[in-house]
């Protein structure tokens, strides 16, 4: 069972006392892969990001062969980047 919570402080910032096994700061490719991996392993995971509209967003400065190589390597490890990029 995946347990992944996305919080966007632009919309709601309620104060609650919660306990998490893993807290990931940053919703870019690396942050999302880390959060997905820990959630799939059964850890209660919290992913924090400044802007939920930019989840898994990659700056345009990273592209071409570098992006292809990154996606290839993460895909080989069972990551989600390739699937997300194809959407």
C-alpha positions in Angstrom: 0.0 0.0 0.0 1.4 3.4 -0.9 1.1 6.1 1.6 2.0 9.5 0.1 0.7 12.9 1.2 1.2 16.0 -0.8 1.0 19.3 1.0 0.8 22.7 -0.7 1.1 25.6 1.8 -0.3 28.0 -0.8 -3.7 26.4 -0.2 -3.7 25.1 3.4 -1.4 25.2 6.3 -3.1 23.6 9.2 -1.1 22.8 12.3 -1.3 19.1 13.1 0.9 16.8 15.1 1.7 14.0 12.7 4.6 11.5 12.8 6.3 10.4 9.6 9.0 7.9 8.9 10.3 9.9 6.0 10.0 13.6 5.1 11.1 14.6 1.6 11.6 18.3 0.9 11.2 19.2 -2.8 8.8 17.8 -5.4 11.1 17.7 -8.3 12.1 14.4 -10.0 14.5 13.3 -7.2 12.1 14.3 -4.4 9.2 12.5 -6.0 11.2 9.3 -6.7 12.4 9.4 -3.1 8.9 9.8 -1.7 7.5 7.1 -4.0 10.2 4.7 -3.1 9.9 5.2 0.7 6.1 4.9 0.5 6.3 1.7 -1.5 8.6 0.3 1.1 5.8 0.9 3.7 7.2 4.1 5.3 4.7 6.8 6.3 6.0 9.5 3.9 5.4 13.2 3.7 6.4 15.1 0.5 6.7 18.9 1.0 6.7 21.3 -2.0 6.3 25.0 -2.5 4.0 24.7 -5.5 1.9 21.6 -6.2 1.5 22.7 -9.8 5.3 22.1 -10.3 5.4 18.6 -9.0 8.0 16.6 -11.0 8.8 19.8 -12.9 12.2 19.9 -14.5 13.9 23.2 -15.5 14.2 23.6 -19.3 18.0 23.9 -18.8 18.1 20.1 -18.3 17.2 18.4 -21.6 18.6 16.6 -24.6 21.1 13.8 -23.9 21.4 14.7 -20.2 17.6 14.2 -19.7 17.6 11.1 -21.7 20.4 9.5 -19.7 18.8 10.5 -16.4 15.5 9.0 -17.4 17.2 5.8 -18.7 19.1 5.3 -15.4 16.2 6.0 -13.1 13.9 3.8 -15.3 16.4 0.9 -14.9 16.1 1.2 -11.1 12.3 1.0 -11.3 11.6 4.7 -11.1 8.6 6.6 -12.4 10.3 9.4 -14.3 9.9 7.7 -17.7 6.2 7.1 -17.2 5.6 10.6 -16.0 7.6 12.2 -18.9 5.6 10.2 -21.4 2.3 11.8 -20.2 
